[in-house]
Structure formats: C-alpha cells, structure tokens
Amino acid sequence: MSPTVGNFAQKNKLKPLNDLDSNDRTYLYSKAEMLQLDPRMLITSEPDLLVYLLEGEVSLLSGGFVTEKFTHLEQRALSPLFNESLDEDSAVLTSHGTILQVDRDLFEGLYSQAQAASIEIKEISLSENEDDLFKCLLRAFTQKKLDLPSLPEAALRVRRAINSPDVGTTEIIQIVQTDPVLSARLVKVANSPLYGTWREIKTVRDAVRRLGLETTKNLSFSLSVKQLFSARTSIIKKYIQNIYNESTSIAAIAFVITQTQAEHLDPEQALLSGLIQNLGLIPILKYIDMHPSTMQSVEMLGKSIENLQMPVSTLIFNEWNFDPEFLDIVEHAKNWQRNSGEKVDYCDVVIAARLLYLQDKDELPVDDLDSLPVIQKLKLMEFDDDGHFFMDKADEKIQEVNKLLHTV
C-alpha cells in the first residue's frame, strides 16, 4: 500500500503550509504528489513547486557542490528543500526516501483566501455602494487579481545584496549602474545639501562611497517608490497623488525627527518607512482605476480600501522580503496612543511625523498633542534653550527633503 501524506507525523508542521487551516491543508495535500525515490536520485528546483523531504536523507547542491545535508527527522526538513533566498539548485537523496511536491500557486491562492477571510468585516459600517466596492476588492484580493507593485530590479537587488555579509561596495556599484535612472537619482541626492560635500560628485562610484552602503540600500528603494504612484483616470490619479504628497511630507518630517531627536535610528530608514506606509493602498486604487464601474464616487473609497490595506501591505512586503517592522508601521501608523516603552522605534517616529503633518494642516485627530507617548518620548513639544519647538527649527530642512523627493 502506497504511503499518503496522512501517514507522516510532520505533515501539520511543514512551513509555510502550517499557516493554512486543517481543511485547506487537507485539500492542498489531496492535490499534491508524493514520490518514493531510490538513493542517488536527483531532485531539481522547480519554481512552481514546494518540495519537502518526508522520509530519508538528502544533500542539497549548489553548482554541483554539497551545501547542506539532513534527514527527515531534523528541523530543516520542515521547510522546503529549495528557497528563493538560498543558492541551492538541486538535491540528491543519499538513502531511499519520500518527497512531497506541492503546487506553489495553489498554496498561495489558499493562503491569500485565508488572509482575506481573516479581515474583520462584521464591525464595518458600509453603505450599499461601499459594500459592493468592498466585495469587489475582496474578491480581487482572494483571486490574486490585485496587481502588486514591482520596483526596479536594481533596487531589489541592492537591498538583497547589502543584506548579504559577503557583498562589498564594488558589487553594489555594479548593481546600481545597471539602472541609469537610479544611478542619476543617487548622484543627485549625494550632491544635495543633505549630504553636502566639498566637491561635486559625478559618478555612481563616488555617490555610493559618499552615502555608504546602508544609506544606498534605503535610498534605492525610496527613490524608486515615486513611480508606483500612478493611475489613468483623473479621479484616481488625483487620489493617488494626494497619497504620495502626504507620504513624502510625513517621510520628510520622519527623516528630520530621526536626525535630531532619535539619533540611534537611521534617518534613511525612517524616510523609507514614511514613504511606504500607505503603499498597500496603491494596488487597490489601481484595480479601481482599471475597473471604473466599481466606484461611483470618490467619497466611498475611504472605508472600503482601508479595510484591505493591511493584508495587501503584507503581500507586498513579503514579496520584497522586507523586515516585519515595516508591517508594524502600517498597522500602527494611526495608533495615536501607542506606547512601546522607553526606547523610540521607527513606528514611533512615523506616528509622530504624521501627527505633526496633520497639525500643520489643522486636521489634528487628538485634543492634546503634548500628552501623547510618542510626542513626549521624542520631546517634540518641548522648548529648546532659544525658546523654539522642534518644528520651528526643522521646517527648512523638512522642506528641503520634501523638495528632493519630488524632484529626483
């Protein structure tokens, strides 16, 4: 009698399949394929499959060389044999064994549906038109018909490369140079007053060396974000432009707050955090842009799209391999009473920046700004020795950063 997935004790522990509920997992396994293989059988990486070792021992190979060896009893066997973040391109069994091949698209579809189903809609008060729009968006999300934004390959490669301990300045310069637009933007930023130097920088090499690797990583993303804020119809184009203007203003304030009030944090990461906090709205707005019949008035956009912002942001940041802290920022960006403890983090900075932005527009959502934990921790409403608040001193630099984001 041939073995089934149900015969294997670790079937409910396989990652990330264990993120599904038992019913979805059972369905997924019913469509999966189990193969019993002989020793020295070669298994190659297939982009449309998630492959697991259920029984036996396997050696992973990269370019023909063994990089890892483990059995089905080890923790490593709970993860797919091949992973996009790893270099392994094949594997060979060193004993009789059993592998499980799972359809990647089917898993991702079930996972997306599970995420969508987890959205709390019972407490949402929507009009009939808003409800129709929300259902259209939810259906598009579950069917993976929301077009997730994709940044230039160079920006993604820079981020991945800099996170590798074996990559140096030369490799980063080579990656940036493959994208002429990104190259020009980095050179322009390196010559701005924010990173002022005694001589004009004319090459990518000098720009990367002037900025440093970590700054180059965050700026490569920040300078590429602008192109994602686009649309066809005038209503959605205006809506998206307003989101971009708000995001750049908040990002500029967050940059300066970090420089002066939270020096243990990286200003460029604060800038990036401010820019991408609303990015989950873009695929939703672009879907509406492509399906104008789903929207009858711009007023009904608000509630309908905000309820999907978090799960869509999760998909985007997972696709880009962003750190989980960026999702925390999206989730808590409007949690005015957030108190994460004594140490200031990027989420604190973004919340504070949004509040100062809203105060400047006379749209402050709270009665007493001074009493909020993030404002107190960052000392943003305290007078300095000259009798000035933070915004009094920071206004010129904030405008400088904002102008730079709009011109590069």
N, C-alpha and C positions, 0 to 999 in steps of 0.2 A: 504493500500500500504506500503510495507516494505521500510524502510529508506535506502538510499545509501550514500556512503561517500560524494558525491557531496552536500548532504543536510547540511553538518556540516561546519560551518564557519571556524573552526580551521584547516581544512584539509590541507591547504597550509603552516601551521605554525608548524606542527609536526616535532620534531627533532629526528634523523638527516635526515628524509625524505625530508625536505625542501632544502637539498643540491642538490637534483635532479632537472632537469628542468621540466617544466609542462608536457611535453609529457611522459617522463619516469615515473613521479609521477602518471599520469593517468593510464598508463599501470600497474604499481605496484598495484594501488588500484583495478584495474579490476581483479587481481588475489588474492586479499586479501579477508578475510572473516569477516563479521560483525555479531555479536551475540547480541541479546536482552536478558538480564538476569533479573531474579527476585531478590529481596532482599535476603541476606544471601547466595547467590550463591558463591562458592569458585572458584577462578581462580589460577591455579598453574603456576609456572615459567617453560617455555619450551625453551630449548637452541636454537631451530630452528625458534623461533617466536619472533617478536617485537610486544608487546601488548600495546594498548593505550586505555585510557578511553575517549570516545566521549560524553557520557551523564551519569549523575548520580553522586553518591558519593561512594568512595571506601576507605577501610582501608587496608594498607599494613601490612603484618605479617612477623615476623622472629622468627622461633621456636615457633610459636603459640601466640606470643605477638605482639600487635599493635605497629608499629614504626612510622607510618605516616598516616594522614587522609586528603583527599582533594576532591574537586568536579571538574567537567569538566570545570568550569569557571575559575579555578586557573591556574597560570603559570605552576605549576608542571605537569598538565595534558598534556602539550605539549611534555613531554618526556615519553619514555616507562615506563610502570609500574615497570619492572624489569631491573636491570642493573648489569653487571658483577662486578662493583666496590661496589655494595651495598649488604647487607646481606639478603634482603627480598626474601623469597622463595615462597610466596603465597599472595593472596589478597582476600578480601571478600567485596561484594557490600553491602552497608548499605541503598540502595534505588533501585528502578527499574533503570536499566542502559543499556548502549550500549557500547560494546568494539569492537576494531578493531584489528584483528590478521594479521600481515604482515609477509610474508616469508623472513626470515633474509638473506638467501643465495641469493634470487632474488634481494633484495635491494643491497647487497654488490656487486653483479655482475653488476648491473646498475651503481652503484657508481664508480666502477673501470673503466667501459667503459667511463663514463663522465670524469674521470680524464685523461684517455688516450687521449680522444678526445680533451682535452684542451691543449695538448702538441703542441707547435707551430712548425710545420714541413715545412711550406712554405719557410722559410728563410734558411733551412738547405741545404747545397750543398753536395750531396752524389753521389758517383759513382753508377753504376748499381748494383754492388755486395754489396756495403754498403747499398743501398736502400733495397735490398732483405733481408739482415740481419735485418735491422731496422724494416721492416714489420713483419718478423717472431717474433721478440722480442715484438713488439707492440701487435701482435695477442695473444702471450702467456700471456702478461700482462692483456689484456682485458678478456681473458678466465680463468684468475686466475690459470695459469699453471706455473707461476714462483714460485719456492719453496722458501718461505720466511724463513730466518734463525731463528732457535729457540735456545735460550740459555738454559743452565741447569735450571731446575725448581727452584733449591735453589737460584740462582742469581736473578730470577724474584721475588721470594717470599721475599727475603731480601729487595729488593727495595720497594715492596708494603708495607711490614711490617713497615719499617723505616719511610715511609710517613704517617703512622698512629700515632696519638698522644698518643695512649694507649699502644704502644709497647715499651718494655724496653730491656736492654742488654740481660737478660736471654732468652727471646723469640728469639732474633737474633742469639744467640749462638746455640740454639737448631736447628734452621733452617740450619745454616752453617754446623753443624755436620751431617746433612743428606747426605751431598755430600763430600765424602772423598777427592776427587781431589781438590775441592775448599778449603777445610779445610787445606790441606797441603800447598797450594799456599799462603793462608793468613798468615799462620805461618811463611813461608819462607820470605815473604815480611816484616812482623813485625820484623824479625831478621836482615833485611838488613840495611846497613849504612844510608839509607834514613830515617829510623825510629829508629835509633840506641838507644839501651837501655843498662843499665849497667849489665843486666843479660839476659841469653838466655831464649827465650820464647819457650815453648814446647807444649802448649795446645791451642786449639781454644779459650777457655775462656780468656786466657791471651792475645792472639792476638787481639781479638775484643776489649777488655778493653784497650789495648795499643793504638790501632788505633783510637778508637772512632766510634760511630755509623755512622756518615755521611761518614767518610773515608771508613768504611767497605762497605757501600752501593755502592759507586762508584768503589771501587777496586773489589768488587764481580763481577761487570759487566766487568771491564777492564781485569781482569784475565781470564774471560771466552770467550772473543772475539777471541782469537787466534784460537780456534778450528773451527771457522766459515770459516777461510781462507784455504780451502782445495779443491782439484779437482782430476780428474782421468787422463785426457790426459796431456802429458808433456807440450804442448804449454800453455794451460790454467793454469796448475799448476804453471808454471814459471810466468805467468802474475799475478796471484793472490798473489804469494809470493812477487813479486815486490811491489804490492799494500800494502801488510802487512808491508814490510820493510819501505816503505815510511811513512805509517801511524804511526808506532812505533817511527820513528825518529822525526816526527812532534809532536807527543804526548809528547815525552821526552823534546823537546825544550819548548813546551807549559807549561809543568809542572814546569820547572825551571824559565821561564819568570814570571809565576804567583807567585812563591815563593819569587822572588826578586824585580819584577817591578810592581806587581799588588796584593799587599798583602790583599786587600779587597775581593779577589776572592779565591775560593777553588782549590788548586793545583790538587787534585784528580779529580775534575770535569773537569778541563782543560785537564788533561791526557785522561779522557774518551772521551771528545769532539774531541781531536785529533785522537783517535783510531777509532771512528765510523763515521768520516766524509765521508769516502769512502765506507761505508757498503752497500749502495744501489747498488753498482756495483756487489756485490757477487752473489745475486740470478740470475742476468743477465748472468754473466760468467758461473755459474753452469748450467744454461739452455743450453748455447752454448756447455758446456762440455758434456752434455747428448745428444746433437744433433750436432755432429761434422760437419754434412753436411751443416749446416747454416753458417759455417765460411770457407772461402777459404784461408785467410791469416791473420796473427796476426795484420798487419797494418790496416786492415779495422775495427778493434774492436773500436778504439778510438771514432770517431764521433757517431757511431751507439749506443754504450752503454751509452755515456754521456747524450744523449738526453732523456733517460729513468731513469737516476739516481735519479732525484728529486721525481717523482711520486712513484717510488719503495721505496725510503727512507721514504716517507710519510706513506706508508703502514706499513713498519717495525716499525717505531717509534710509530704509533698509536696502533699497536699490542702490543707493550711493555709498553704503557702508559707513554711515555717519554714526557718531557716538550717541548712546541713549540720552545723554544730557540735552541734546537738541530737541528731542521729543518732550522732555520735561518743560522746556521753554515754551513750546507750542501749547502744551496742556495748561500751564500756569501763568501764561503771559498776561492774563486779566484777573489773576487772583490777587487783588489789591492788599489783602490782609496776610499774605504769605509770610511765614516766619520760619526760616530754615535753620535758625541757630545764629551763633555769633559770627561765623565766617561768611563773608559775602561770596556768592557764586554768580555765574553768568545769568541765571534766571532772575536773580535779584536786580542785576544791572538793567536787564531788558524791561522788567516791570517798572522800575524807577524811571527809565527813559521814556516809556510810554506815558506815564503819569505826567512828567514834565512837558511832554509834547501836547497832551490834552489840556494841561493848564494854560499853555501858551495860546491854545485855540478857544479858551473859555468853555471847555467841554469837560471839566474835571468831574469824574464819576464819584468822588467822595467829598464829604463835607470838611474833613480836617486832614489835610495832606501831611502836616507835621507829625501826626500821631502814628503814621503807618510804619511798620517794622523796617521795610526796605529803605525808606527815606531817612529814618533815624540811623540805621547801620551805616549808610553811605554819607551821613552828615550833610545832606543836600540843602537843608533849610537853615543851617547854622551860619551866622555871620563870621567872616574872617576878621583879621586884625584891622582891615581897612573898612569894615562895615559892609562888605559885599556878600551876596549869596553866590552859590555855585553858578547859576545861570547868568548872573551879571558878568562874571569873569570868563565864562566858557562860550558865550554867544558867538564871538568872532570865529573861534576855531570850529565850532559846530557848523557854521555856515560854510566854512572852508571845506570841511569833509563832505557835506551835502552837495556842494557845487562839484566837487571832484567826482562823486558817484554819478552825477547826471551828465558829466561831460566826457568821461572815458568810454 
